[in-house]
């Protein structure tokens, strides 16, 4: 694309999106908007994923907004196709973001830092999904266990800088705290049951 035309194209894109938001908020275009937003977000995500796929070494970052936009499109589509699954939308979006960071690590092993947000977001996705089914257990303990497992994984893999032995400290602390919270909530379950 010509460098002089680039600001004009982006300006037109922003004006078009603003007009669509205005028409939607005024109720002029209602039922057509959800599939249109799915298409817009999916196409935007596809563009970023194309940039990532064609130059994974130089544009590794493009997978993060790409999968984030695909995640938003998936949440909108899920809400339209299965309205009762709205509560799973957050878990789906967090899983898409987690997948993006895992893709960064798997395509460029020197980017070991991506394991931390990848594992944290996967844990948050699991906790969000479990909260929708209302398990009689404290998901805070599961969250701590998931974070601990993330740091344990980081300590066990070989990176370009060697093993990350420092990660054993937060892994151990988080796993112990997660076990305490999980067992404490499970122990209190028989006592809390009659009160609920």
N, C-alpha and C positions, 0 to 999 in steps of 0.2 A: 504494500500500500504506500502511496506517496506520502512523505512526511508532512507536507503542507495540508493534505486532506485529512489526516488522522484526527486532529481536534474537531473538525467538522463532523466526521462520522460519529465520534463519541458523543458530541453534543446532540446530534440527532437521535442517537440511541437513548440518551437520558431524557430528552423531551418526549419521545415516544413512550418510554416507561412511565413518566410522570402523567402523561395523558391517560394511559391505561389505568393507573391508580386512581385518578380523578373520576373516570367513567365508572369504575368499580364502586368507589365510595358514594357516588351519586345514585347508584342502583340502576344505571342505564344498561350496563352489560353485566348480568348476574351469572347465569348458569354457564356461559361460555368462558368465563374468566379462569376457572380452576384448571381446565385442560390447557388453556393458553399459558398460564403460569407454569404448569408442569413442562410444557414444551420450551418455554423461555429458559427456565432454570436448567433443564436437561441439555439444551443446546449450548448454553454458557459453560456448563460443566464439561461437555464434550470438546469444546474449543480448548479449554485448559488441559484436558487429558491428551488431546492431540499434540499440544506443545510439549507435554511431558514425554509422550511416547516417541516423538521424533528426536528428542535430545535429552535423554535421561541424565546425562552427566552435567549438562549446563543448566537445564531447566527442571531439576528435581523438585523444586518448590511448587511447580504448577499442579502437581497431583493433589496438593492440599486444598486450594480453592476449587479444583475440578471435582473432587469427591464431595466437598461440602455442598456445592451447587447440585450435584446429583442426589445427595442426601435430602436436600430441601425439596427437590422435585419428587422424590420417593415419598416423603411425608405428605405432601399435598395429594399425590395420587392415592396413597393409602387412605387418607381421610375421605376422599371422594368415592372410592370403590367400597370401602368398608368403614362407615362412619363410627361404628362401635369400637374401632381400633385406634381412635384418636389418642388414647393414653400411651400407645406404643410409639407414637411419633417421635417423642424425645429420645427413646432408646434407639430407634432407627437412625436418627440424625447423628447421635453420639457414636454409633457403630460405624457409620460412614466416615466420620472424622478419624476414628481410630484406625480404620483400614488405610486411610491416607498416610498416616505416620508409619504404619507397618510397611507400606509400599516404598516410602522413602528409605527405610532401613534395608529392606530386602534388595532394592536396586543399587544402593550405595552403602556398603557395609561400613565405610568409614564414618557414616552419620549415625553412630551408635546412640546418640542422644535421643533419636526419634523413638527408641524403645520406651522411654519414660512417658511422653504424652500418649503414645500408642497404647501402652498398658493401662494408664490412668483412664483414658477415654473408654477403653473396652470394659474396664471395671465399672465406670459410671453407667455405661449402656446396660450392663447386666443388672446393676442395682435399680436403674429406672424400670427395666422390664419386670424385675421381681416385685417392685413396689406396685405395679399395676395388677398383679395377681394376689396381692395382699397376704403374703406369707406370715404366719404367726411367729416370725423371728426378726430380730433387729438387723436390718440390712446395713447398718453402720459397721457391724462386724465383718460383713462380707466385703464392704468397701475397703476396710483396712487390710483384710487378707489379700484382696486383689492387688492393692498397692504393694504389699509386701512381696507377693509373687513376682510383680514386675521388677522390683529391685533385685530379687533373687535371680531372676533370669539374666539381668544385666551383669550380675556378678559371675555367672556361670559361663557366659559366652566369651569367646576370644574376639577381641576387637583389634583394630590396627595399632592401638596403643597398649595392647596387652589386656590382661584381666582387670576388671574394675573391682578390686577387692574392697574398696571403700563402700560399695553398694551393699555389702553384707550387713553393715551396721543398721541402715534404715530398714533393710529387709527383715532382720531379726526383731527389731523394735515393733515394726508394723504387724508382723505375723503374731507376735506374742499379744499385742493389744487386740488384734482382731479375734484371736482365740478367746481371750478373756471376755470381750464384749459379746461374742456369739454364744459362749457357754453360759454367761450370766443371763442373757435374755432367754435362753432355752430353759435354764433352771427356774426362772421366774414365771415361765409359761403356766405351770399347774396352779400357781398362786393367782395369776392375773386372769386365768380363764373364767372363773365364776364372776369376776367383776365386769367382764365385757358383755 
